[in-house]
Amino acid sequence: MTINVHGYWDFALPLRGKKLLALMVVAYAIGVSTLLFQTLTHNPILTPSLLGFDSLYVLLQSLLVFFLGSISYTSIDPIAKFGLEIALMFGASLLLFKVLFSKRSQDLTRLILVGVIFGVLFRSLSALIARLINPDDFVVVQAASYAQFNTLNPKLLGVSLVICMLSAIVVWRWRYQCDVLMLGKPQAINLGINYQRLAFGLLSVIAVLVATATALVGPVTFFGLLVCALTNRITRRMYHSERLVLVSLVAMICLVLGQAVFEQLLNMAGVLSVVIELAGGIVFLLLIFMTHRRRV
């Protein structure tokens, strides 16, 4: 907030305060959604991006640029565009959950597999559209395909903050049920947990948080995996009353510290999202190797 402030404080502090709050909102949404997804799937190397949210977001941007053009695309009302993106991603995920996670079929593995297939389909359609549009429009689509932490829209911050606060209240009420859910599906059912209702509720909250973070800054694939891996190394107990708070703090520290380093030390010589994806990808490979060694 105060590093290298050369000028008027009444201008610098509100500007940096909004950016700081936006980074904290995004960090909370990505960290908590990934933690809940790993709790539900009982797998520490899975992220909600496997369900195809990031690919759907990129496809939506490609379609908007293809039909409207780059000039009309940049002049769209940010609130309307933000609402459209959240509604589309949440509606698609809700339809996917409703079809593949009904009372007769509660196969979470099949849900993830279908999500991966849809992700590949969305990426292929985005690549096809990229070949059909002109180079100027392609630059706009390419810019929207990466997370942008430097050009956050303050108008979208209030809506995102309200969504995250409401989700925090709901998730905090489910913290003890999430602890029981970690014992496994049969044990949770035997202990009185309504598995279908809880799982569908968690998946809905995950979809809302991921859609909010993606619509606010863009797709971030491995950041949630990175902060959850750090949280699992730090925490001594697996209670969600501790892990939910800790993963939020770890995600906020990583994102804010990384942005501060890029702005103040590196003079914006790079893109923070690229470094996050690189570090998260390395952590993902390490987790896979560690899991394989344990099984061997």
Secondary structure, 3 states (H helix, E strand, C coil): CCCCCCCCHHHHHHHHHHHHHHHHHHHHHHHHHHHHHHHHHCCCCCCHHHHCHHHHHHHHHHHHHHHHCHHHHHCCCHHHHHHHHHHHHHHHHHHHHHHHCCCCCCCHHHHHHHHHHHHHHHHHHHHHHHHHCCHHHHHHHHHHCCCCCCCCCHHHHHHHHHHHHHHHHHHHHCHHHHHHHCCCHHHHHHCCCCHHHHHHHHHHHHHHHHHHHHHHHCCCCCHHHHHHHHHHHHCCCCCHHHHHHHHHHHHHHHHHHHHHHHHHHCCCCCCHHHHHHHHHHHHHHHHHHHHHHHHC
